[in-house]
Amino acid sequence: MDILHIDDELVVLQRSATELVIYSRLAGIVVTISWPTHNGVKIKAAGLRAWLLARGLFIECFCGFTSHRTEPKPCRFVVSKVSGDVFGFCHYAQARCPFKINFTEVHDTCLLTSEYPDLPTLARGQAPDMDLLLVAFTLHGYHHDLAPHFEGYDGEHNSGYPAGTHQLSGPLLTRRPSNAHASRRRRQSSPYLRYQQQVPASNARYLEINDLPPRRLVQTAPAHVPARSANAEAGPSQWTLHLGVGASRRRVKRGNMLQKLIAGQGISEGLIEKCSKCGCLFTVSALKGHIKKCLGVIDLS
């Protein structure tokens, strides 16, 4: 089985970017797309596949680079039993390309969002004008950049492909090795061991996304990073794809800081004004009141 070679820069970009980076057959390149929203709230990562299916859309893995148009390669949505995160893997059970996205992490870090008004649901009986999207993208000249933002695009539409083409889910399940030596050896070769056959749920680290219990498709509360509309920006030049690991930990820490600031409490690093006595940082509005308490100042005003 041949493994598709993809430029290392694109692989690193996809796996470490804070935005959603995918292959676009329509544009013929790897692009950055906006995360879908409903009434301004991001669709949950666990509901992304259902959102795509409802609109006849699918995201391809990198195998789409070499496959014929009559053989689209939708990636597979899989849920980690360990962390609960939603992943996207190669179309094939025995992976032939390095495509991998942690949709849960991208959901929390992405700033590019869109309601996608021009991508109607299948229930409306209308197919989107994908050619018009491509023309607009080409005229902007973004296709010369690395993973440029493709505004209005959120995957391929099945109207241009063989009947039955849709976003896949599972089965990409892993079985825990029976001994520690085998575990170490396999982890060194690949962090995700893929099997075509179903394995007992008690041993499976990844589940088909359809096995999850029903849940709302949108968040009930804003994510740590507030959603922003891509329509308000001039284009990808306004954005930087921040690379690096540990984004989730930094995001949680930053969210905790903001909550403490809003409550008028101090934090030990990173924001606004500093109290000269205790060394904690405060918003400007909260600092004055804190100083009176911290330094024992009597307000004579």
N, C-alpha and C positions, 0 to 999 in steps of 0.2 A: 504493500500500500504506500503510495507516494504522499509525502507530507508537503503541502503547499508552502513555499518560502515567501514570507512577507517581510518587507523592510523592517529591520529591528526598531527603527525610529518610530514607525507607525504603531508597532506592538506596544512599545513603552508608553507612547502617547495615549493609546486607548485605555491601558490598564491603570494609568496614574492620573489621567485628566479628571478635573472636577465636573466637566460637562459630558454629555452623551456623544461618544465618537463611534461611528458605524461606517460600514461600506455602503455606498449608494450606487446601485447598478444604473440608475437613471443618469447620474452625473459621471459615472465611470471612475470615481475616486472615493477615498475615505473623507467623510465630512463630519461636521459637528451639527447636531440637531437640537432643537428645543424640547424640553420636557413638557408633555401635555398637561393642561390644567382644566378644571371645571369650575366655572364661576370664580376664577382667580386662585383656586386652591389646587395644588399639585395632586395628580392621580397617584395613588399608592403604587409602590414598586410591585406589590403582589397583584395589583389590578391592571398593570400595564399591558399584559398579553390580552386580557379581555377587552381593553380599550382598543387595541389594534385590530382584534378579530371583528369587533362591532363595526369597524370602518373598512374592512377588507384589506387591511394593511399588514405588512410583515417586514421584519428586519432581517437582512441576510448576513450570514457570516462571511469571512474572507474567501471562502470557496467560490463565492459568486464572481470573483475576479476571472476565473478560468472556465466557468460553466456556461453553456449555451443558454440563451434566453428561454428556451423551452424547458430548461432544467434549473429552475431557481433553487436557491439553497437557504431557506429560512433557518435562522439559528434556533436553538432549543432553550426554552425557559425552564430553569430548574431551581428548586428551593433547597437550601442547606438545612438539614435536620439539626445540625450543631448550632448554627447561629441564627437561623431563620431568614438569612439574607437570600434575595432572589438573584440568580446568576443567568447570564446568557452564554452558551457554549456553541461549539461548532455544530453544523447541521448533522454530521455523522456521529454515531455512537462511539466509534473508534475515531477520534478526532483527526482530521486531515489538515487543519489550519489552527493557528494560535489564537483565534478569536476567543476573548473572554471579557465579560463585563459584569461587575457587581452592581446591578441596577439599584439595590438598596442604598449603597454608598453614594452613587451618582444622584439619586433622588434627593438626598440630604445636602449635597454640596453644590448642585447646579444652580446657576443664576439665570440661564436662558430658559424661558418658559413661553408657552403659547396656548391659546384656546383652540387653534387650528380651525377657524371658521370655514375654510375652504376644503376641509376633509370631512364630508358628511358621513353619517352612519349608513349602513346598507339598507336600513329600514326606510330611508328616504328615497331609495331607488335612483340615486344620482351618483355618477362616477366623477371624481375630481379631474380637473384638467392638468395632468402631470406634465404635459409638454409645455404648458404656460409657465409652470413652476421652473422648469429647466431653462426656458428662455430668460426669465427674470434673473436666475442665478448666473447664467452665462454673461448677461449684459453687465452685471456688477463686477465681473472679472475676478471673483473670489476663487475660481477654480485653479488659479495659479498659486494659491497659498497652501500651506500644510493643514489638512483637515479644516477647511473654511466652513463658516456657518451657512447652512443651506436653509434659508428662511422659508417656512411654509411646508417643508418636507419632513415627514416622519416615518419613512419607510416606503417600500414599493406597494403599489395597489394591484390587487389580484385580477383586475379587469384586463390587464395586459398579459396574463400568464395562463397556463393550462388550468382547467377547472379543478377545483379542490386544493389549489395552492393556498396555504395558510400558515400562520405562525405556529411553530411546533412547541411541544412541551415534553420533557423527559423522553425516554427513560435514560438518564445519566445518573446511575446510582453507584455508590461505592461501598464496598464491604471492608470492614476493619480487618487487617491481616491478623492471623492467628498467633504470631509471635513477634516480639519486639524487633528482632533482627530483620525480619522481612519488612516490617513497618518502616524501619529506617531506610532500607534499601529502596523501597518503592517511593517514599517521599522524596528521595534524592532525584529519582528519575522523572517524577511528575507529581504535582500536588493534588491532582484529581485523577483517580483511577476509574476508567469508564467501562461499564459492562452493558451489553445489550439486554441480557436477561434480567428479569425482576428478581430482587433479593428480599429476604425477610425485612419487614419494616424496622425491627429492633436493631438490625445491623446496618441499615442504610443511612448514609450520611447526606444523601441528596434525594429529594422526592419530586415527583411530577407536580407541577404547580397546580394542576387540577385536583390533587389530593388534599389541598388546604381547605379548611372549613370556610364557609361563606363569610365574607366581610365587606365592608364598605370600600368602594374604590378610591375614595378621596380621604385625605387626612381630616381628622376632626379638630386639629389644632395646627397652626403654622409650624413648619419645620424650623430647625435652628437657623438656617440661612433663609431669609425671606425671599419668596418668589418674586421675580421681576420679569416684566414683559419684554420680550425681544423686540417687539414692535416699536418700543420707545427709543431704541438705539439705532445708530446709523449703520451698524454692521459689525463684522467680526473684529475690526480694528479697535473697537471699544472694549474688547474682552481679551484677557490673557488666560490661557489654559494653564493653571497652576499644577505643576507636577510634584510628585513626592508621595511617600508613604506616611501613614499615621494621621491622615486627614480626619478620620472619624474621631480619634481621641482629642485632637485639637478642637474640633467642632463642638464636642460635648463640653470641653473645658470653657470655651468661649461663651457658650450658651449659659453655663452656670454663672460666669462673671456678670453677664448682662442682667440676669435675674437678680443677683445680689445688688447691683447698682440701682436697678429700678426700685428695689425695696429700701433704698437709702442706707444700705449696709456697705461696709468697706471690703475691699479686695486687696490682695497682697502684691499684685503686679499688673502691669499692662495697660491701664486706661486712665484718662482724664487728669484730675488734680490730686496732689499728694499731701497728706497731713504731716506736718513737720514733727509731730510727737510720736504717733504710732506707726507712721510710715505707710499706712493704707491709702488707697486711691479712691476718689469719689467723683461723682458728677459735680459740676460746678454748683448746681442748685442745692445739693445735699451737703457740700463741704462746710458751708458756714454754720449750719446747725450742728454738725459733728464737732467742729472745733470748739464750740461753746462747751460741749460735754467733755471732750477729750482733754482740753487745757484748763477747764474749770473757769472759763471766762463768764463774767456776769454781764448780761445784756442790760445796759442802762438806757437804751433808746426807748 
